[in-house]
Amino acid sequence: MASVGKLQGRVAFITGAGRGIGRGIALAFAREGASVGLLEVDGALLAETAKHLEGQGAKCLPIEGDVTTRATCEAAIARTVETFGGLDVLVNNAAWTPTPGLLLADFDDRTFARVLETNLWATFWCMQTARPHFLRRGKGSIINFASGSGTRGQETQGAYAAAKEGIRGLSRVAAREWGPDGIRVNVICPFANSPGMVEWSKLDPVAYAAQLEQIPLRRVGDCEDDVGRVAVFLASDDSAYVTAQTMWVDGGSGTVR
């Protein structure tokens, strides 16, 4: 791993870091010199990711926990700050939606609420918790995640679409309110080979193939090399004048901007 990188000396906290996009971002950040706090609900996946990072000489703090409670988010960020001495970057990647999806008429309150808790509420809690630590640094970068499920209005993904579009609205407001404090807030809307995407390709191969045909670059993005490198850009000084933006890392497949 290179001794000097775009994120050398910086501390990042990533939710849902055990697999897929979260893991890809953790690897990309570590490659650029960042120390990373990893929050993941699955202990086995968390240990595997941490082992991989440590094998590359990266500094990481694995934390097992569920983002669906404010207390977990607060404690995990506090541990990261205590371990590494501060916080520079927050990545709100953790996500959940029922598989297979549900029509709006079939959602019960508990399932709908769980989707909001894992996606929208967790993002809100982590943003609020991270802000004081960014203020101490004099700046910070928040990277949140949206989805084509929301921008396109995908059938059977009503709760997920609502949560992800809520995150976009939340991000724009935070970018305006916190910008004077040097805190930037941006959103990535990806189409990548995450475990959820792989599962969807197996459950509905016809729809998956149709979606692939809509991608001008004719491939599904890689969690580390495609999404991770855009996250590095948003976390680094290369994007010092970029905030309140949604970046579609989807090979050109998005139809609603």
N, C-alpha and C positions, 0 to 999 in steps of 0.2 A: 504494500500500500504506500502511496506517495507520502513523503514526509510533510509536504506543504500542499494545501488544497484550498479551494474557495471557502470552505467552512472551518478552516483551522482555528482551534481555540474556542469554537462556539459550542453551545449546549442546546440540544434539541430534545423535545419530548414528543413521542409518537404513539397514538392510540391504535389498537388493532394491529400491532406490529409483528405478530407471530407468523403471518402468511400473506400471500398476495401482494397487493399494492403497499401495505404498511411495511412488510418485510423488504420489498424492493426499495422503498424510500430509505429505510434504515441502512441498507447496504450502500446505497448511493451516497448518503450523508457521511457514513463512516469512511468511505473511500476518499471523501474530500476533507477529512480531518476532524469531523464533529464528534463530540461525545454525545451519546444518545440514551435517553430514558425510554424504555420499551414497556408499554402497558398492553397486556393481552389476557383474555379470559381463559384460553386453553394453555395450561401449564406445559404440556409436552411440546406444543408448537413454539411456545416462548423459549423453552430451554434449547430447542434446536436452533432457533434464530440467534440467540445469544452465543451459543457455542460457535456458530459460523462466524459471527462478528469478532469474537475474541480470537479465533484462529487467524484472522486477518490483522490482528494487533490493534483492533478498535477498542475504545473505552465504552462500555455499555452497562446499563443497570436494568436487568429484567425484573419486572413487577407484575405479578399475577393478580388480576382483578377485573371486575365487570364495570363498564362505564355507565351502567344504568342507575348509579347512585352518585349524588354530588360528593358524598364523603370519600368515595373511592378515587374520584378524579382529583380532589383536593389533596388527599394523602399521597397519591402517586407523584403529582407535580412537586409537592413539598420534599419528598424523598430524592427526586432528581436534582432539585436545587441544592439540597443539603450535601449530596454526593459530589456534584460537579461545580458548586459554587455560584450558580446563577442559571438563567434561562434566556436564550436568544430566539428560539424558534419553536413554535407549536404546530403540530400536524394533527388535525382531527380527522383521522381516517376510519375509525371503528364504525362498522355498519352492520345492520341486520334487516332482513325482510323474509317473510315466510316463503318457503319453497315447497311445492309450486305456489305461484301467486294466487291471490283471491280477488274475485270481483268485488266492487265496492259494496254491493248489497249483501255480501256474505261475511264482511268483516265484523267481528265482535269487538267490543270496546277494549278489552285487555290486549288483544293482538295489535290493534291499531296503536294503542298507547305504548306498547313495547317497542314498536318501530320508531315512534317519536322519541322515546327515551334513549335508545341506542344511537340514533342519528342526530336529531335536532337538539334535544336536551343535553346530551353529553357534550356536544360542540359548544353550547352556551355555557355550561358549567366550566369547562376547561378554559374557555376564553376569559371568563371572569376571574378565574383563579390565576391564570398566567399574567394578567395585566399588571399587577403590582410589581412583579419580577421584571417585566419589560421596562417599567418606569424607572426602576433602579439602574438599568442598563442605559437608559436614555433612548432606546429604540427596541424594536422587535418585529418579527415576521410571523404572521399566522397564515397557515395554509389549510383551508377547508375543502370539503369534497361535495360536489353535486353529481347529478346523473342524468343521462339521456332519458331515463324513466320519467323525470320531471319535465325536462325541456320539450320532450315529444308528447308527453301525456300517455305513457304506455299502459295499455290495458292490463289488468290484474295487479298493478303496482300502485294503487291509489295512496296507501299510507306512505310508502317509500317516496313516491313522487312529491307528496305534500311535505315530507320531512326535508327532502333535498332542495326543493325550491324555497322552503323556509330558511334553510342554511344560506342560500344565495342572498335572500333579503337581509338576514341578520348580518352577513358579511359586509354588505354595502353600507349598512348603517354604522357598523363598528369602524369601517374604514374612514368614514366622515367624522365620527365622534372622537376617534383615537388618533387620527392622522396628525394633529398638532403635537402629540406626544411622541411622534416618531414611530408609531406602531402601524405597520402595513398589514392589510388583510386582503387576501386573494383566494380564489376558488379554482380548483382543477375539476374539470368534467371529463373523466377518462373512458376509454374503451380498451380494456386490457385483459390479459389472460389470467385474471384472478380466479380463485377456486369457485366463486359464484358463477363466473362466466363459463368455466369449464362444465360446471353442473348444469347450467342452462343449455349448453350445447348438446348434452346427453339427453336431457328431458324433452327438449323441443328442437331436434336437429334441423327441421325444415325452416323454422323461424330464424335459427342461428345462421344457417346458410344464406337465407335471404338478407339478413343483416350484413353479413360479410360481403355480399355483392354490392352493398351500398357504400362500402368504404373505398374511396378512390385509390388508396395505397394498397388495397387488396390483402391486408393482413391485420391481425389483432395485435395491439400494442404489447410490449414487454413491460412488466411491472417495474423492473429496475432500470433498464436501459432507456426506455421511453418516458414513462411517468416519473421515475426517480430523478432523471436528469432535469426535467422541468421543475420538479420540486427543489432541486439544488439551486436552480436559477432564481426561484422565488424566495429562497432562504438567504441568498447571498447578496453582496453589494451590487452585483450585476443588475439587479432589479430594484435599485434604491429609489427609483422614481415611478415604480409600478404599484398601484394599490386599487382596490375596489373593482378588480377585473375577474372575469371568468375566462379561464384558458381551456379550450377544448383540445384535449390530447386524445383524439379519436380517429386519426387518419383521414379527417375530412368528412366523416360520416354524419355529423350533426346537421339537422335540417332546420332547427329552430334555434335562433341565437338570442 
